[in-house]
Amino acid sequence: MEITWLGHSCFRLRSREAVVVTDPCSPATGHSIGKLTADIVTISHDHPGHSYLKAVTGKPVVIVAPGEYEIGGVFIAGIPTYHEGKKEPQRSKNTAYMIEMDNIRLCHLGDLGHLPTVEQAEEMSGVDVLLIPVGGKNTIDGATAAEVVGLLEPSVVIPMHYKTAHAGAHLDPLQRFLTQMGLPQVEPLPKVSYNASNLPHETQVIVLDYKR
């Protein structure tokens, strides 16, 4: 599985079977993702920063809600959660997605705003690669994100949804999360590729460059 960060919470996941785009974001976020081609698009919640389908060409299968899906050899499970730490208003609903491709279990947490419950953590168990928001405000901050990492124990952690030189949102910088993880700095990579044989044995934090 090849993983490229396109800005905000948007990633392109490429495998032998398909291309998945997560949470395509509008230019208003400060991140321009251009025009993308995908077989599958996952949307964590209905907000332009996470559901900008105008950027995706063709006729992808669009997944917008919890449930179980099998599309072209890709298995996806949507897990209902909340952002902003609230559990009442409709606007606070968020879907985290477990995505299985190339024998890799990846979890995209969307705008998660709370520690997962015991039941939610069980549904996320066995995650290899965790895409996690760390910027606070409408999502968990760096300290809570570090708790989530300790709870789920993924092999790889890739932070998202934080303040960058391009992001217009008032989010916390990445370094707050890295400090919570005991890391002074992490050298960004343009993209990463994983299969079942090259996953690290201990949790590793990977920072991806924003691809303009």
N, C-alpha and C positions, 0 to 999 in steps of 0.2 A: 504494500500500500504506500503510495506516494502522497505526502501531505504538504500542501502549500497554503500559507496564510495570505488572504487577500485584503485583510483589514477588518477592524472591529471584531465581529464574531463569525466572519465569513471565511470558510476554508474550501479548497478544492481537494477532494479525496479521489485518487485515481488508482484503479486496480485492473486486473486482467478482465474482470467482468463488466465494469461500469465506471462512470465518473459521477461522483456525488458532490453537490454544492450545498453547503450549510449556511443558513441565515444570510442570503445576499443583502448587502446594505446599500442604501441610497447615497448619492454624492453629498447629501446634507451632513453625513457623519464626518466628512473630511477625507474619506477613503473612496477613491474612484476605482471600481473593480472592472470597468470596461464592459465588454460583451463576453459572456461565458456560454459555453456549450456544456450541457449536462444531461445525463440520463435520469437522474433523480435529484430533487431539491427538497431539503428539510427546512421547515419553518418552526422556530421555537415559540414565537408569539407574533400577533398581528401588530407590527410596528414597522414604519419605513426603514428603520435601521436594521431590521432583521427579516424583512419580507418583500424586498424590492425585486419582484419578479421581472420587471422590465429589462433587467440586466442579463437575463438568461434567455438564450435563443433556442429554437427548436420546440419540441413538444415533450419536455421532461415530465415524469411522474412527480407531482408535488404532494408532499406529506405535511399536514398541518395540525395533526391531532394525535393523542395517545392511541396506541393499538399496536398490532403486530403486522408486519408487511414482509413479503418476499417478492423481490423484483429483480429479474435477470441474474439470479445467483447471489444477490445482496440481501441480507436479512437485517431488518430494522425493527426495533421495539421502542415505541414512544412511551415515556414515563411521565405522568402528570406531576408537576411541581408548581412552585410559585416564585415570583420575583418580588422585590421590595419587602420581603419578609411578611407579606400579608396573605391571608387565606380567605378573603371575602369578596372583594370587588372582582368583576369579570376581567378587568384590565390587568389583574395581577397574575393571571394564569400563564404558566410557562411549561413547555414540553421539553424534557431532556431526551436525547435519542441514543440508544445503543445501536451501533452500526457494525455489522460483521462482514468483512471483506478480506480476501487473501488470508484467511485463518487468523485475522487480527480482530480483536474486540475493541472498538473505539467508542468512547462516550463523549458526546457534545452536550454540555450542560445548559446551553442557551443563556438566559438571564436568571439563572438560579439566584435566589435571594435568601437562602436559609440552609442550615445543615440538613442533609437528607434524613428522613425518618428511617427507622429500622427497616421498614418494608421497602422503602425506596432504595436504600443501600443494598438490600438483598438483590433487587432487580438490576443493580449496577455492579454486582459482584463479578469478579473475574475480568475486570476491565484492564486492557493492556495499555491503551493510550487515552489519556484524559485531557479534553479540551475544556479549560475552566476559566470563567470570568474572575478577574482579580481587582477591577477598578472601583468597586464600591458604588455608592450612590443608589442606583436601581438594582444592583446585584450585591453578592457577597464581596467583602473587601479582602485585602491580602491576608489578614489574620484568620478570617473564617475560611478562606480558600485553603490555607495551610492545614486547617483542621479537616477539611474535606479530603485532602490528599492523604492525611493520616488515617482517615476512616476507610477509604476505598483502596489504598495501597496499590496504585497502578504502577506499571513498569516505567511509563513515560508520562510526564506532565508538560503540557503546552499551554501557557497562559494566553488569554485573549481579553478583549473588552477592557482596555486600559488606555491611559493617556499616551498619545504619540505626538510626534511633531506635526502630523496631519490631522489628528482627531480634533473636532470642534467641541465634543462633549466635555463636561467638567468631571473628569474621572481621575482616580488616583494614578500615579506613575507606577510602572512595573517594579521599580526598585523596592517598594514597600512589601510586595509579595516575596521578592527574592530574599530580602532581609529576614522575613518570617521563616523562610526555608533554610536560613543559615548560609546563604550564598551571597558573597560580596558583589559578584557580577557574572553574567553568562554571555558568551560571545554569540551573537545572532547567526543563524544559518539561513540560507535562501529557501531550503526545503529539506525534508527528511523522507526516508523510505524505510519501511519495516516489513519483516515477515516473521514467521513463528520462530525462526532460528537466530535472529539478530537482536531480539529484545534484551535490554539490560537486565541483569539479575537483581539489582537494587534500583529503587525509584530514582529517576533522572529527570531533571528539569531542562527542557529544550526551549530556547527562545527563537522564534522565527522572524525573519525580516519581513516587513510589509512590502508585498510585491505590487508596485504601481503598474 
